[in-house]
Amino acid sequence: MNQKVMLRLRMSTHDAHYGGNLVDGARMLALFGDVATELLVRLDGDEGLFRAYDAVEFLAPVYAGDFIEAEGEIVHVGKSSRRMKFEARKVISATPKVNESAADVLIPPIVVCKASGTCVTPIEKQRVKR
């Protein structure tokens, strides 16, 4: 099992939570949740249930206007759980000091967040909900 899923999107001013248009780190975790959902649908035909992160590292700031790639993969398939790892990368960086619409393509991209966690299968999800 080496299936990967990747989402790419631009952070908007609605994502900015702090001064200077800084995006809250929790936004990266929300992206990882979307990636996990797609991985589980592809594997099990069901969204499953994200159980827990066991590691999260915020490595670089993200700002409104930045383009982020959020990628995840299932690294272990158990009877009732799926173990996943995630990485978010900044691939385009807004450069508002140049002008409001300026941006730079980042080669290589900057890793902004890494995480790993566990999801439960549809059958286990039903048991947990009871």
Summary of the structure (lengths in Angstrom):
residues: 130
radius of gyration: 16.2
end to end distance: 29.9
largest distance: 55.0
contacts: 385
relative contact order: 0.25
helix: 23%
strand: 51%
